Amino acid sequence: MLSLREYLQSYQGIEIIIWENKEGIVELSSSDLPEVLSYCLEIKPRPIWLTHVVNDERQLGRGFCLYLVLHFPGKDFSLTLVAKGIKEEFPTLALIFPALNWSEREAQDLFGLHAVGHPDPRSLVLHPGWPQGFHPLRKDYKAGDERKAFDRAPLVFPEMHGDGIFQVPVGPIHAGIIEPGHFRFYAIGEPVLHLEAQLFYTHKGIEKLVEGRSIEDGLRIIERVCGVCALSHGLAYCEAVEKLANVEVSRPVLLWRTILAELERAYNHIGDIGNMCAGVGFALGNANGSQSKEKLQRLNLEFFGHRFLRGVVVPGGMKLIPGSKDSQAMLNRLIKLSDDFEAWIPLLLEHDGFRQRAVTTGVLKPENAIDLGVTGPAARASGIANDWRELHAYLLYPELKVTSIIEQDGDAWSRLMVRVKETRESFRFLNTLLREAMQGPEFNYDKPVSIALGKVRPFSPTWGCVESPRGTDVIWLMLDEQGKIYRCRVRSASYANWPAVPLTLPGNIVPDFPLINKSFELCYSCCDR
Amino acid sequence: MLNLLLRKLHMGRLTEQGINSQIAQIPSALPASFRQSLQIRHLACGSCNACDWEMTALGNSLYDHQHFGIDFVASPRHADLLMCTGPGATQLVNAAHETYEAMANPKWVMAVGDCAINGGVFKGAYASSGGMDRVLPVDFKVPGCPPSPDDLIKALLGIMGK
């Protein structure tokens, strides 16, 4: 990273605040951002986008601040570009890095700032119908009754003209047990020409809600941003808090956190494989996936007290760590479940009808995936090796020698295969990790390391990052001088991946959408927050 | 194919028996003609997705809600009961009203999970109603964050008087 450092040092007006082995923070003017970002994006291998945060720091005399966190794969180096002193507008970066499109529109909605030159003038997070001047993430906004004033207003969609073009509006309430979102298909005959996905129906205002809360209260809410990636979000949050407090957790804690993360991946991937079958009406495949998932969730409940693994990971450690007997029992159960998985998975993989629906359906081109900063199995199915467990040394993953599992075709079948292979790998990791847990001495583990609030660095930006089953979840966190949350930004994997879904539709037929959608298997809640 | 058949024989019946042996504590509030079969429409109103997944889990082979006469339907017009999850996100309130209006009478509403009952952890958020009873007339409540599939089945059998 020397050349990057030299470039930044020689750049007029850039101040290097921190430059360590793995992390750098530099401050610059927002007008220099496009040029510096363009330079960074030219570096090979190309950096990936972790998060983009706008923060109202006017009380600290810094105006509005924009934080852009990039990660340079191969070197495991993360660079935070900080543009401070923004008053009303900042130049858009979406034109050089389309991954930031949504994030900038969100900043326009929630902070009332203007992203100059942004190609899409529509609001994103706040649907039309909110009162004028409602920018809830500004610090001077006090919770009022705006929601009662929210009135229905028509959503804005592009028009499309031509012979035989028609629109199919679907949602926000769907026919099934799924979350709400509005999809508008522009079709000509059977093939889809264009898809508009209008999300953010489940927006609740969580990022505002956690402000001013204690670290513990914050965790309770962050774990409920997403039901099925609860552990990943909680873990990323705890990592951020521990970084701020300079707390190192012990090896048993790292071991069990890794086990939990792999348990979450296993139950999600297996459930998602089953759901893909539901997307094509393949009931037997779905039945097998859902019963396997249920058994894994029951294992979660039995050993960790929660079917979605909530409340197990806490800042500074773990609430509980199972003993060696439990580890043995867990391992035996997992071996059986892994055998069961191998028994039913050929049913899908060798099923001609299912293959024919999934192969070449919903292709995500690698260049689109790179431009949009797609993460997780969706990116890996398009040949992009960006598994955060490989890119970044955290938990016990360096010892497990994780390598990204990739497929090249980018279709629904590839996304299925990435999940199948990752599930096998998760079972293998769990086997290794539980054997260590079993054979190691009884851990003398009482309680988590307490976070000394006096030692937590106030107003210091930090992030925690975890590879969830859907991709890299990023929690960006800043605490105030009392150790309360000043700003917490949740960039879930779903938030990064949703913009890519509409690009995979054109050329496919409308009935393929359930399969394509389920092959991405994105959440709405952690995207909408 | 042979392997699958052998596996099925080896595995036997997955669906658990016993849940339905409980006797409802209170008499059913539903008219007699609704006690044998209940058609449900799910309405996500800003939940974190956990309650929704637990409702989906009711359909797996271990719970198999259909053998109790309970089914999830695609349209509110076919539904007797609306199972709502989430605290009532502001941008969904209109859709929730429309869904409720589309249901034929008699109809009932169930608030599933703590945040549907009183806002749960999302109480006080600027775009959350703080409970589904502020949006729709709620008849039944199932607490939990999220309620387990067992809790849900018991609640449903309870209101059916089974």
Interface residues (C-beta under 8 A of the other chain):
Chain A: H127 G129 P136 A143 G144 E146 R147 F150 R152 P172 I173 A175 G176 I177 I178 E179 P180 F200 Y201 T202 H203 K204 G205 I206 K208 L209 R220 I221 R224 V225 C226 G227 V228 A230 G271 A287 S290 Q291 K293 E294 K295 Q297 L301 R307 F308 R310 A343 W344 P346 L347 C523 Y524 S525 C526 D528
Chain B: N3 L4 R7 L14 H42 L43 A44 C45 G46 S47 C48 N49 A50 C51 D52 W53 E54 M55 T56 A57 G59 N60 S61 L62 Y63 F72 A74 S75 P76 G86 P87 A89 T90 Q91 L92 V93 N94 A95 E98 T99 C115 G120 V121 F122 G124 A125 Y126 A127 S128 S129 C145 P146 S148
